[in-house]
Amino acid sequence: MTRYIYQARNREGLAVSGVVDAADSGGVAALLVQTGLTPVHIAHASAETDVLLPLRRLLDAHSHSVPPEELISFCRQMHTLLRSGVPITRALAALQESSGHRGFIRVLNDIRQKLEAGRELSQAMQEHERLFDPYFRSMIRMGETTGRLDEIFLRLFEHLEFDKEMGQRVKTATRYPSFVALAIFVAVAVINVFVIPAFAEVYKSFHASLPLMTRVLIAVSDFTVHQWPLLLLLIAALATGVRAWLRSPGGKRTWDGWLLHAPIMGPVIRKALLARFSRSFALALRAGLPVTDSLSAAMQTTENVVVRARLQGMREAIDRGESVASAARQSGVFTPVVLQMIAVGEESGTVDELLTEVAIAYQGDVAYELKTLSDAIEPLLIVTLGAIVLVLALGVFLPMWDLGHAALGGKNH
């Protein structure tokens, strides 16, 4: 496949340009005609000027990161088009033409070409796993199997909207604490680099014995000012080590276990995980997946490996013939209220409806706790700021206090 750039006109006569991969220029022209475009100019991408190549590469690198809003809009529009009876390849071509994101246009073009070559949609999405996660692909696969792909796109739209809303609430709740923490860090850095060295010169001129706290502050400041390359190297090594540890199975398991029991944020994280899992499980059941397959699909939305391991145990218990309620109770993940609702839903055949109610209830709890998160973190920030001020006050001003007393004592004498 060769990369071509093209210029064309759409049905309204407006200019359209882009980049596609094809065997030859004839294939590009055929592809454009199929999507309702009239080719004007087609050329090898390598024919671009050297001045524009770096800019295009920069844009291409940035375009690999598709924003969530683009995927949410894609699911909503695919639901509308498929429900209206539009063939899937024509729907993809229409969305490719209307999308304003270079990377997503390239993804849609690749998927459409694979569909025209006879592959299924879920298989075509497999090659773009960074954009379409396992849960997304498993739901699409079920839609293809049951012939309810339009409904699946609607459920995925609801799922992605829920995730986006939760993410926005977390950002809103942590914005103020993050700003305060950053201000504290900047203030400490300025004091450490500029203020303490000035006081250290004053103390040095007196040739007096300094308190331990002052000597520690001066030593830290001196190391920061004169050994900052080594400090940066140590920070980089520490960050690399922590990152490698978090990527290891043991480190990931330890960190995820700690998050579930972390002060302040632990309960919020647990409820958010259960809300997301319950909604995903309900959507999969409503789409027609068997219980075990629905559970496997919903597990893909849970990034916490501790919770995922317990859900895997729940799935194995169901495979052994145990009821959903019994397996859920053994997992130790769900609260008594949720377990009771699962049991009632299993008896009445409305597990999906009750799980949706559970997700809504947890979503409300998470929204309330996130709204009050700043109030919960504020005392901790105040205590931290007070401790920093106390240490700096004792280290910087206590020697001056001692020197002042000594000077007054000498005069009185």
C-alpha positions in Angstrom: 0.0 0.0 0.0 1.2 3.5 -0.9 0.2 6.7 0.8 -1.5 9.3 -1.5 -2.7 12.8 -0.9 -5.9 14.0 -2.7 -7.9 17.0 -3.4 -11.6 16.5 -4.3 -15.1 18.1 -4.3 -18.0 16.7 -2.4 -21.7 16.7 -3.5 -22.1 20.3 -2.5 -19.0 21.4 -4.5 -16.9 22.1 -1.4 -13.2 21.4 -1.5 -12.1 18.3 0.5 -8.5 17.0 1.0 -6.9 14.2 2.9 -4.5 11.3 2.9 -5.3 7.7 2.1 -3.5 4.4 1.6 -4.1 2.6 -1.7 -2.4 0.3 -4.2 -2.3 3.0 -6.9 -3.9 6.3 -7.9 -6.8 4.5 -9.6 -7.7 2.9 -6.3 -7.7 6.3 -4.7 -10.0 7.6 -7.3 -12.3 4.6 -7.0 -12.4 5.1 -3.2 -13.2 8.7 -3.5 -16.0 8.1 -6.0 -17.5 5.4 -3.7 -17.7 8.0 -0.9 -19.4 10.6 -3.1 -16.3 12.7 -3.9 -15.1 13.9 -7.2 -11.3 13.6 -7.5 -9.5 16.8 -8.5 -5.8 16.0 -7.8 -4.1 12.8 -6.6 -0.4 12.6 -5.8 2.1 10.5 -3.9 2.5 11.7 -0.3 6.2 11.7 -0.9 5.7 14.5 -3.5 5.0 17.0 -0.7 7.6 19.7 -0.2 10.3 19.2 2.4 9.0 22.3 4.2 5.6 20.7 4.8 6.8 17.2 5.7 7.9 18.0 9.3 4.6 19.8 10.0 2.6 16.9 8.5 4.5 14.3 10.6 3.9 16.4 13.7 0.2 16.5 13.0 0.1 12.8 12.2 1.8 12.0 15.5 -0.7 14.1 17.4 -3.6 12.7 15.5 -3.0 9.2 16.8 -4.6 10.3 20.1 -8.3 10.4 19.3 -10.3 12.4 21.9 -13.2 10.6 23.7 -15.7 13.1 22.3 -14.9 11.8 18.8 -15.6 8.2 19.7 -18.8 9.2 21.6 -20.1 11.1 18.5 -19.1 8.1 16.3 -21.3 5.7 18.4 -24.3 8.1 18.5 -24.2 8.7 14.7 -23.6 5.1 13.9 -26.7 4.2 15.9 -28.8 6.8 14.0 -27.5 5.8 10.6 -27.8 2.0 11.1 -31.3 2.4 12.6 -32.3 4.4 9.5 -31.2 1.5 7.3 -28.0 2.9 5.9 -25.5 0.1 5.1 -22.5 0.1 7.4 -19.9 0.9 4.8 -21.9 3.9 3.6 -22.3 5.0 7.2 -18.6 4.8 7.8 -17.9 6.7 4.6 -20.3 9.5 5.7 -18.7 9.7 9.1 -15.3 9.7 7.6 -16.3 12.7 5.4 -17.8 14.6 8.3 -15.1 14.0 10.9 -12.6 16.8 11.5 -10.0 14.6 13.2 -7.2 13.4 10.9 -6.4 10.3 13.0 -10.0 9.2 13.3 -10.5 9.8 9.5 -7.6 7.4 8.9 -9.0 4.8 11.3 -12.5 5.0 9.7 -11.0 4.6 6.2 -9.0 1.6 7.3 -12.0 -0.1 8.9 -14.2 0.6 5.8 -11.5 -0.9 3.5 -11.4 -4.0 5.6 -15.2 -4.3 5.6 -15.2 -4.0 1.8 -12.5 -6.8 1.7 -14.9 -9.1 3.6 -13.8 -8.8 7.2 -16.2 -8.2 10.1 -16.4 -4.9 12.0 -15.1 -6.3 15.2 -12.1 -7.9 13.4 -11.3 -4.6 11.7 -11.4 -2.8 15.0 -9.0 -5.3 16.5 -6.1 -3.6 14.7 -7.0 -0.3 16.5 -7.1 -1.7 20.0 -5.8 1.6 21.5 -9.0 3.3 20.4 -11.4 0.3 20.7 -10.9 -1.5 24.0 -11.8 -5.2 24.5 -15.2 -4.3 26.0 -16.0 -2.2 23.0 -15.0 -4.9 20.5 -16.8 -7.7 22.4 -20.0 -5.6 22.4 -19.6 -5.0 18.6 -19.0 -8.7 18.1 -22.3 -9.5 20.0 -24.1 -6.9 17.8 -22.9 -8.6 14.7 -24.0 -12.0 16.0 -27.5 -10.9 17.1 -28.1 -8.5 14.3 -28.7 -5.6 16.8 -25.6 -3.6 15.9 -27.6 -0.3 16.0 -28.7 -1.0 19.5 -25.2 -1.9 20.6 -23.9 1.4 19.3 -26.5 3.2 21.4 -25.5 1.2 24.5 -21.8 2.0 23.8 -22.7 5.7 23.5 -24.4 5.5 27.0 -21.4 3.7 28.4 -18.8 6.2 27.0 -21.0 9.2 28.1 -21.0 7.7 31.6 -17.2 7.3 31.6 -16.7 10.8 30.3 -19.0 12.3 33.0 -17.2 10.5 35.7 -13.8 11.6 34.4 -15.0 15.3 34.3 -16.3 15.1 37.9 -13.0 13.7 39.1 -11.1 16.5 37.3 -13.4 19.1 38.7 -13.1 17.8 42.3 -9.3 17.6 42.2 -8.7 20.9 40.4 -8.6 23.0 43.6 -6.4 20.6 45.7 -4.0 20.2 42.7 -3.7 23.9 42.4 -3.0 24.3 46.1 -0.5 21.5 46.1 1.3 23.0 43.1 1.4 26.4 44.9 2.9 24.8 48.0 5.6 23.1 45.9 6.5 26.3 44.0 6.7 28.2 47.3 8.9 25.6 48.9 11.2 25.5 45.9 11.6 29.3 45.9 12.4 29.4 49.6 14.8 26.5 49.2 16.7 28.1 46.3 16.6 31.8 47.1 15.6 32.5 50.7 17.5 29.9 52.8 20.9 30.5 51.0 20.5 34.2 51.9 19.9 33.4 55.6 22.7 30.9 55.5 25.2 33.6 54.6 24.0 35.7 57.5 24.3 32.9 60.0 27.8 32.0 58.6 29.0 35.6 59.4 28.1 35.1 63.1 30.2 31.9 63.4 27.5 30.6 65.9 26.3 27.1 66.5 23.1 26.5 64.6 20.1 24.3 65.7 19.7 20.9 64.0 16.6 22.0 62.1 18.5 24.9 60.6 21.5 22.8 59.6 19.2 20.3 57.9 17.4 23.1 55.9 20.8 24.6 54.9 22.1 21.2 53.8 19.0 20.5 51.7 19.2 24.0 50.1 22.9 23.7 49.4 22.4 20.3 47.8 19.5 21.6 45.7 21.5 24.7 44.5 24.8 23.1 43.8 23.9 19.5 42.9 20.7 20.1 41.0 21.8 17.8 38.0 22.2 15.0 40.4 18.9 15.8 42.0 17.2 15.7 38.6 18.9 12.4 37.9 17.7 10.9 41.2 14.1 12.1 40.5 14.2 10.6 37.1 15.6 7.3 38.4 12.9 7.2 41.1 10.1 8.0 38.6 11.4 5.3 36.3 11.7 2.8 39.1 8.2 3.5 40.4 6.8 3.3 36.8 8.5 -0.1 36.3 7.2 -1.3 39.6 3.6 -0.3 38.8 3.9 -2.1 35.5 5.0 -5.3 37.1 2.2 -7.8 38.2 3.1 -7.6 41.8 3.5 -3.8 41.9 0.2 -3.3 40.0 -1.6 -5.7 42.4 -0.2 -4.0 45.5 -1.0 -0.5 44.2 -4.5 -1.4 43.2 -5.2 -3.0 46.5 -4.0 0.1 48.3 -6.2 2.3 46.2 -9.3 0.4 47.3 -8.5 1.2 50.9 -6.9 4.6 50.5 -8.1 7.3 52.9 -10.6 9.7 51.4 -10.4 8.4 47.9 -10.7 4.7 48.6 -14.6 4.6 49.0 -15.0 6.8 45.9 -12.8 4.6 43.8 -14.7 1.4 45.0 -18.1 3.0 44.2 -16.9 4.3 40.8 -15.5 0.8 39.9 -18.8 -0.9 40.9 -20.9 1.7 39.0 -18.9 1.2 35.8 -19.0 -2.6 36.2 -22.7 -2.8 37.0 -23.6 -0.6 34.0 -21.3 -2.6 31.7 -22.7 -5.9 33.0 -26.3 -4.7 32.5 -25.6 -3.4 29.0 -24.0 -6.7 28.0 -27.0 -8.7 29.4 -29.5 -6.4 27.7 -27.6 -6.9 24.4 -28.3 -10.6 24.6 -24.9 -11.9 25.8 -25.0 -15.0 28.1 -24.2 -14.4 31.8 -20.7 -15.6 31.7 -19.9 -13.8 28.4 -21.5 -10.6 29.8 -19.4 -10.9 32.9 -16.2 -11.4 30.9 -17.1 -8.4 28.7 -17.8 -6.2 31.8 -14.6 -7.3 33.4 -12.7 -5.6 30.6 -13.9 -2.2 31.9 -12.3 -2.8 35.3 -8.7 -1.7 35.3 -8.1 -2.6 39.0 -6.5 -6.0 38.9 -7.6 -6.9 42.5 -11.3 -6.4 41.6 -10.8 -8.1 38.2 -9.3 -11.2 39.9 -12.3 -11.4 42.2 -14.7 -11.0 39.3 -12.8 -13.8 37.5 -13.4 -16.0 40.5 -17.1 -15.0 40.3 -17.2 -16.1 36.6 -15.5 -19.4 37.4 -18.1 -20.0 40.2 -20.9 -19.4 37.7 -19.2 -21.8 35.2 -19.3 -24.5 38.0 -23.1 -24.1 38.1 -23.5 -21.7 41.0 -26.1 -18.9 40.9 -25.1 -15.3 40.0 -26.1 -14.2 43.5 -24.1 -16.9 45.2 -21.0 -16.2 43.1 -21.3 -12.5 43.7 -21.4 -13.1 47.4 -18.3 -15.2 47.3 -16.4 -12.6 45.3 -16.4 -10.1 48.2 -16.8 -7.2 45.8 -20.4 -6.1 46.2 -22.2 -4.6 49.2 -25.1 -6.4 50.9 -27.6 -4.1 49.2 -26.3 -4.9 45.7 -26.2 -8.6 46.5 -29.8 -8.5 47.5 -30.8 -6.7 44.3 -28.8 -9.3 42.3 -30.6 -12.1 44.0 -34.1 -10.5 43.4 -33.2 -9.8 39.8 -32.0 -13.4 39.2 -35.3 -14.7 40.6 -37.4 -12.3 38.5 -35.2 -12.4 35.4 -34.5 -8.7 35.6 -30.8 -8.7 36.6 -30.0 -6.2 33.9 -32.6 -3.7 35.1 -31.6 -4.0 38.7 -27.9 -3.7 37.8 -28.7 -0.5 35.9 -30.4 0.8 39.1 -27.3 -0.1 41.1 -25.1 1.8 38.6 -27.4 4.8 38.9 -27.3 4.7 42.7 -23.5 4.4 42.8 -23.2 7.1 40.2 -25.2 9.4 42.5 -23.1 8.5 45.5 -19.9 9.1 43.5 -21.1 12.4 42.2 -22.0 13.6 45.8 -18.7 12.4 47.2 -16.7 14.0 44.4 -18.6 17.2 45.0 -17.5 17.2 48.6 -14.0 15.9 47.9 -12.4 19.3 48.0 -13.9 19.9 51.4 -12.5 16.5 52.6 -9.0 17.2 51.2 -8.9 20.9 52.4 -8.1 20.0 56.1 -5.2 17.8 54.9 -3.8 20.6 52.8 -4.1 23.0 55.7 -2.2 20.6 58.0 0.5 20.1 55.4 0.9 23.8 54.8 1.0 24.4 58.5 3.7 21.8 59.0 5.8 23.2 56.2 5.5 26.8 57.6 6.4 25.5 61.1 9.5 23.7 59.9 10.6 26.7 57.9 9.9 29.1 60.8 11.8 27.0 63.3 14.7 26.4 60.9 15.0 30.0 59.7 14.0 32.2 62.5 15.0 30.2 65.6 18.7 31.0 65.1 17.9 34.7 64.8 15.9 34.5 68.0 18.9 32.8 69.7 21.3 35.4 68.3 19.1 38.2 69.4 18.9 36.8 73.0 22.7 36.4 73.0 23.2 40.0 71.8 20.8 41.3 74.4 22.4 39.2 77.1 25.8 40.6 76.1 24.6 44.2 76.4 23.0 43.6 79.8 26.2 42.1 81.0 
